[in-house]
Amino acid sequence: MDIKIKSSSEIEKMTEAGRILAEILDELFTYVRPGISTYELDTICEKLIKKNECLPILKGYEGFPSASCISVNDQVGHGIPHPEHFLDEGDIVKIDTSISYNGWCADAARTIPVGKADPLLLDLIENVKGAFYAGLEKAVAGNQLNEIGRAIEEFAVRHDLSVVRDMMGHGIGQKLHEDPPVPHFKEDEDGPLLLSGMTLAIEPMLNMGESDVVWGDDDWTVYTADYSFSAHYENTILITDNKPVILTPVSYC
């Protein structure tokens, strides 16, 4: 496994990329409302990325056609924006995007209620955030990677939610996806030791029903197998000897 440890100058570059992505997402989220299409949101996202002199690295990634993944309700992730997919009052929408700035990547996602959502869905959104922070507490140099996933899964189980096991977090740096894969559940092996200077994208996806997922006809969009609603929360983070640092400080949620 080729895990890259970032130097202080490289961390500065990733910090700047993360700051810019956070600002892009905070502005993008102001456009979420009933009646807007996922395609329009993606168009705005791409414009904001380019306005900030960044590259929309999801677009064209392994053939993905858009600058962002926008997934609604029972869509877990990798949703392809569509001009005829309009958001409705009470939906929950997951917006996940990544940028490259001066050769360094940042990746983040949030789940947002559209208008007034059911309190159970608001709890789901709050709990996927809580699961992320439960994992983040274990993201400290000297811990094993598996401690992150164990903490996330234990949090999910306590709140009667299931963890999607088919989609994981990842290392990140000059490439969007680097080693190591970051599971959001307990594995049999402890995984690599966390070291100061590692940068990871931690992104739990929690379902209100079972953990099983299926891929749609477009070969990208992932759905819950039982049609239950799903939520997603992601940040790019830096491992240090002390407290982990969130490099994508999105203000929303």
LUMSEZA-312424 format. One record per residue (C-alpha): x, y, z; residue in one letter; residue number from 1. Coordinates in steps of 0.2 Angstrom, whole numbers, m for minus. Layout:
% LUMSEZA-312424
PT; xx; yy; zz; residu; num
PT; X; Y; Z; A; NUM
...
//
This chain:
% LUMSEZA-312424
PT; xx; yy; zz; residu; num
PT; 0; 0; 0; M; 1
PT; 7; 17; m5; D; 2
PT; 2; 29; 8; I; 3
PT; 9; 46; 5; K; 4
PT; 14; 57; 20; I; 5
PT; 13; 76; 16; K; 6
PT; 26; 88; 20; S; 7
PT; 22; 105; 28; S; 8
PT; 22; 114; 11; S; 9
PT; 11; 101; 4; E; 10
PT; m1; 102; 19; I; 11
PT; m2; 121; 16; E; 12
PT; m7; 118; m2; K; 13
PT; m20; 105; 3; M; 14
PT; m26; 117; 16; T; 15
PT; m29; 131; 3; E; 16
PT; m38; 119; m8; A; 17
PT; m49; 113; 6; G; 18
PT; m53; 131; 11; R; 19
PT; m58; 135; m7; I; 20
PT; m69; 120; m9; L; 21
PT; m78; 124; 8; A; 22
PT; m82; 141; 1; E; 23
PT; m88; 134; m15; I; 24
PT; m100; 122; m6; L; 25
PT; m107; 135; 6; D; 26
PT; m111; 146; m9; E; 27
PT; m119; 132; m19; L; 28
PT; m130; 126; m4; F; 29
PT; m139; 143; m5; T; 30
PT; m146; 138; m21; Y; 31
PT; m155; 122; m14; V; 32
PT; m173; 124; m15; R; 33
PT; m189; 116; m21; P; 34
PT; m191; 117; m40; G; 35
PT; m172; 118; m44; I; 36
PT; m165; 104; m55; S; 37
PT; m150; 94; m50; T; 38
PT; m143; 98; m67; Y; 39
PT; m145; 117; m63; E; 40
PT; m136; 114; m46; L; 41
PT; m122; 105; m55; D; 42
PT; m120; 119; m68; T; 43
PT; m119; 132; m54; I; 44
PT; m106; 120; m45; C; 45
PT; m95; 120; m60; E; 46
PT; m96; 138; m63; K; 47
PT; m91; 141; m45; L; 48
PT; m76; 129; m46; I; 49
PT; m70; 138; m62; K; 50
PT; m73; 155; m55; K; 51
PT; m61; 150; m41; N; 52
PT; m47; 144; m53; E; 53
PT; m50; 126; m49; C; 54
PT; m52; 111; m59; L; 55
PT; m69; 101; m57; P; 56
PT; m60; 84; m56; I; 57
PT; m75; 73; m55; L; 58
PT; m80; 78; m72; K; 59
PT; m73; 65; m84; G; 60
PT; m67; 55; m69; Y; 61
PT; m68; 37; m76; E; 62
PT; m82; 43; m87; G; 63
PT; m92; 52; m74; F; 64
PT; m101; 66; m84; P; 65
PT; m103; 80; m71; S; 66
PT; m94; 91; m59; A; 67
PT; m103; 85; m44; S; 68
PT; m113; 70; m38; C; 69
PT; m130; 75; m33; I; 70
PT; m141; 61; m25; S; 71
PT; m158; 62; m18; V; 72
PT; m168; 52; m5; N; 73
PT; m164; 34; m8; D; 74
PT; m150; 38; m19; Q; 75
PT; m134; 34; m8; V; 76
PT; m121; 43; m20; G; 77
PT; m114; 45; m37; H; 78
PT; m130; 53; m43; G; 79
PT; m129; 60; m61; I; 80
PT; m137; 77; m61; P; 81
PT; m152; 78; m74; H; 82
PT; m161; 93; m81; P; 83
PT; m178; 84; m77; E; 84
PT; m174; 79; m60; H; 85
PT; m182; 93; m49; F; 86
PT; m180; 94; m31; L; 87
PT; m197; 93; m21; D; 88
PT; m201; 100; m4; E; 89
PT; m196; 87; 9; G; 90
PT; m182; 79; m1; D; 91
PT; m165; 77; 6; I; 92
PT; m151; 79; m6; V; 93
PT; m133; 74; m5; K; 94
PT; m120; 85; m14; I; 95
PT; m103; 78; m16; D; 96
PT; m89; 87; m26; T; 97
PT; m70; 88; m28; S; 98
PT; m58; 100; m34; I; 99
PT; m40; 102; m39; S; 100
PT; m31; 118; m35; Y; 101
PT; m13; 120; m40; N; 102
PT; m12; 102; m42; G; 103
PT; m19; 97; m25; W; 104
PT; m36; 89; m21; C; 105
PT; m50; 92; m9; A; 106
PT; m66; 82; m7; D; 107
PT; m82; 85; 3; A; 108
PT; m100; 81; 4; A; 109
PT; m116; 86; 14; R; 110
PT; m134; 81; 15; T; 111
PT; m146; 95; 14; I; 112
PT; m165; 95; 17; P; 113
PT; m175; 103; 4; V; 114
PT; m188; 115; 12; G; 115
PT; m196; 108; 27; K; 116
PT; m191; 90; 29; A; 117
PT; m198; 76; 40; D; 118
PT; m190; 76; 58; P; 119
PT; m185; 58; 55; L; 120
PT; m175; 64; 40; L; 121
PT; m167; 78; 49; L; 122
PT; m162; 66; 63; D; 123
PT; m154; 55; 49; L; 124
PT; m144; 71; 43; I; 125
PT; m139; 75; 61; E; 126
PT; m134; 57; 64; N; 127
PT; m123; 55; 49; V; 128
PT; m114; 70; 54; K; 129
PT; m112; 63; 72; G; 130
PT; m105; 47; 64; A; 131
PT; m92; 57; 55; F; 132
PT; m86; 65; 71; Y; 133
PT; m86; 49; 80; A; 134
PT; m74; 42; 67; G; 135
PT; m64; 59; 67; L; 136
PT; m60; 57; 86; E; 137
PT; m50; 41; 82; K; 138
PT; m41; 49; 67; A; 139
PT; m25; 52; 77; V; 140
PT; m7; 47; 74; A; 141
PT; m4; 31; 83; G; 142
PT; m21; 24; 81; N; 143
PT; m25; 10; 68; Q; 144
PT; m36; 15; 53; L; 145
PT; m49; 2; 58; N; 146
PT; m53; 12; 74; E; 147
PT; m61; 26; 63; I; 148
PT; m73; 13; 55; G; 149
PT; m77; 4; 71; R; 150
PT; m82; 21; 79; A; 151
PT; m93; 26; 65; I; 152
PT; m102; 9; 64; E; 153
PT; m104; 9; 83; E; 154
PT; m112; 26; 82; F; 155
PT; m123; 21; 68; A; 156
PT; m129; 5; 77; V; 157
PT; m133; 15; 92; R; 158
PT; m145; 26; 82; H; 159
PT; m153; 11; 73; D; 160
PT; m145; 15; 56; L; 161
PT; m134; 4; 44; S; 162
PT; m118; 9; 37; V; 163
PT; m115; 7; 18; V; 164
PT; m101; m6; 16; R; 165
PT; m99; m5; m3; D; 166
PT; m93; 13; m4; M; 167
PT; m78; 19; 7; M; 168
PT; m67; 34; 10; G; 169
PT; m50; 36; 4; H; 170
PT; m33; 44; 5; G; 171
PT; m32; 60; m5; I; 172
PT; m18; 72; m11; G; 173
PT; m12; 75; m28; Q; 174
PT; m24; 62; m34; K; 175
PT; m42; 61; m29; L; 176
PT; m41; 43; m23; H; 177
PT; m25; 38; m15; E; 178
PT; m21; 24; m2; D; 179
PT; m27; 19; 10; P; 180
PT; m46; 14; 7; P; 181
PT; m55; 20; 23; V; 182
PT; m69; 9; 28; P; 183
PT; m84; 16; 39; H; 184
PT; m86; m1; 48; F; 185
PT; m76; m13; 58; K; 186
PT; m65; m24; 48; E; 187
PT; m56; m40; 54; D; 188
PT; m39; m32; 51; E; 189
PT; m33; m17; 60; D; 190
PT; m26; m9; 44; G; 191
PT; m11; 3; 43; P; 192
PT; m5; 14; 57; L; 193
PT; m11; 32; 56; L; 194
PT; 4; 44; 54; L; 195
PT; 5; 62; 56; S; 196
PT; 4; 70; 38; G; 197
PT; m8; 58; 31; M; 198
PT; m23; 65; 23; T; 199
PT; m39; 56; 21; L; 200
PT; m57; 58; 15; A; 201
PT; m69; 51; 28; I; 202
PT; m87; 50; 21; E; 203
PT; m99; 39; 30; P; 204
PT; m115; 35; 21; M; 205
PT; m129; 29; 33; L; 206
PT; m146; 21; 28; N; 207
PT; m162; 21; 38; M; 208
PT; m165; 3; 32; G; 209
PT; m153; m11; 27; E; 210
PT; m135; m8; 22; S; 211
PT; m137; m16; 5; D; 212
PT; m136; m5; m11; V; 213
PT; m139; m8; m29; V; 214
PT; m132; 2; m45; W; 215
PT; m144; 10; m56; G; 216
PT; m145; 8; m75; D; 217
PT; m133; 22; m78; D; 218
PT; m120; 12; m69; D; 219
PT; m116; 26; m58; W; 220
PT; m130; 31; m46; T; 221
PT; m131; 20; m31; V; 222
PT; m148; 16; m22; Y; 223
PT; m153; 8; m6; T; 224
PT; m159; m9; m10; A; 225
PT; m174; m7; 1; D; 226
PT; m178; 11; m5; Y; 227
PT; m174; 18; 12; S; 228
PT; m167; 35; 13; F; 229
PT; m149; 38; 15; S; 230
PT; m137; 52; 21; A; 231
PT; m119; 56; 17; H; 232
PT; m106; 67; 26; Y; 233
PT; m88; 70; 20; E; 234
PT; m73; 80; 24; N; 235
PT; m55; 80; 19; T; 236
PT; m45; 78; 35; I; 237
PT; m26; 79; 41; L; 238
PT; m19; 67; 53; I; 239
PT; m8; 75; 66; T; 240
PT; 0; 69; 82; D; 241
PT; m14; 78; 92; N; 242
PT; m31; 84; 86; K; 243
PT; m36; 80; 68; P; 244
PT; m38; 95; 56; V; 245
PT; m53; 97; 45; I; 246
PT; m46; 104; 29; L; 247
PT; m64; 107; 21; T; 248
PT; m72; 118; 34; P; 249
PT; m89; 119; 26; V; 250
PT; m100; 130; 37; S; 251
PT; m116; 122; 33; Y; 252
PT; m120; 107; 45; C; 253
//
